Structures are given as C-alpha cells and as structure tokens.
Amino acid sequence: MKKDLNEIAKLEQAIEKKYGTAATINPKGSWDEEKERKYLENLKNQKKNPKEKVTEDQKGFIIRENKFKKPTTDRDCPVCGKYSFLSKDDIYMLKFRCCFDCYIQYVEGREERWNSGWRPKN
C-alpha cells in the first residue's frame, strides 16, 4: 500500500489547525546535546539514590517522586499467629487485625465487643 503524501500533509495540517503546532512537531527536533547530558546525569543520580525523594520544579509544578508507597501489611495474625498471603486475610487484617479464620471464629456477629478491645485468651 503506497502512502499518499498529499493525504498525509492534509492530515497534519488538520491536526495542527485543531490542536496547535505542538501536536505535529517531531519530539526529536527539540532534543539537543545539553538535554541529553542532563537526562543521562539524572539517570545516574536516580541509580545511586533510588529511594531518595527528589523534588523538581517544572513550569510551576512541584513533582515529588516516591510520594506514594505501597502500604505494608503484617502477614502474621496477632490472634492465632497464622502466616498468610491470601487477599481475603489482608482485608480482615486491615479492618479487624485478625485473619479470616479468626474473624469467623471470634468476631463475626460480635463486632462491638471486638472493637471495644476484647480478644480471646491463648
């Protein structure tokens, strides 16, 4: 299939008319040696300090890296001591601080007593 250069030019002109010249500029056109050097330098810095929080000001915006960290959940049930990777246990660990099995045995139907601090004796 041959590309019709006139058709391509018409499409580019229509895109430029609707969205502005920035939509049709080749990204490589504004890249130079100085930007490449800064980019490579930033890559090296990120490899050296991957957990270090970096704040940059770009066009009036503040960008904070590593702002959102995945919350860690304790995998050991404080009631029975069971270790689990099940997602249903995660839900009950976050809400009731016990695994699903302990929820069924001790908490279900007695949430008020559980939330007031009662725990089974070992």
N, C-alpha and C positions, 0 to 999 in steps of 0.2 A: 504494500500500500504506500503510495507516494504522498508525502506531506505537501500540501498546497501552502506555499509561503505567504501568499496573499491572505489566505484564510487565517493563518496564524497571526499575521500582523493585525488583521481586523479584530481578532480576539484580544490581543494585547492592548490595542487602543481602547476597546470597550472596557476592559478591566481597569486600565489606567484612568479612564473617564469616570468610572463609578467609584473606585477605591483610592485613587491618587497615584502619584508616581512611585511611591514607596512599594506598591504592590507588584510592580513589574521590574524593579531593579534587581540585578543579579547580586546575591549576597557576597560573592567573591569580589565584586567590584569595589567595595568599600574596605576590604581587608588589606592591610599593609604589613611591612616587616615589624613595625613598632607594636602593632596589635598582636601579632604572632608571638613576639618576645614576651609581652605581658601575659598572654594566655599560657605559654609554657612555664613561665615563672610561677603563676598561680597554681598550675597543676603540681609543680614540685612542692610548693608550700602546703598544699592540701594533703599530699602523700606523707609529709613529715609530721603534720599535726592533724590527723583526720578527725579527732574528737573536739578540737579547739573550735569554739564558737567564733565566727567571723561576721562582722557587721560591715556592710558596704552601703554607700550612699550612691544610688544611680538615678539620675534625673529626678531627684526629690523623694525617692522611695528608699526606705530602710529595709534591707533584706537580712534576715537573721537565719544563718544556717544551723542545722541540728536543733531547730526550735521544738519540733515535735518528736518525742522519743516514744517508742513502743513501751507501754506500761508492763512492768514485770509482775507476774502473779506468782505467788508462792504455790508450789506444787504439792506440799505436804499438808494433809488435813490436820488441823490442830486438835480435832476431837479424837479421831481414830488412828492418825499417823500414816494413813494410806497415801502413797505417791501415785499421781495420775496425770496423764496427758490428755484426757478426754475433755472435749469442749463443754460438755454439759456440767462437768465438775467445775470448770472455770466460772460459769455463771453463778453457781451456788457459793463458790469460794468468795466471789466479789460481793455478793449480797448478804450471805449468812455466815461467812467464814467457816464453812464446812463443806465436805464433798457431797455428792448427790445421795449416796447411800446413807450418810448421817442425816441429811435433810429428811429423807423418807422416814428414818427410824426415830429421830428426836424432834424435828422442827415442824414437819407438816401438820397443820391443824393447831399448832401451839406457837405461832409466830410471836405473839405478845410476850409470852414467857421467855422465849429465846432472846428477843430483842431487849428484854429487861436485864439480861445478864446470866440467866440460868444455863448451866452446862452439865452434862452427865458426869458422874464420878467414874473414874477409870477402874 
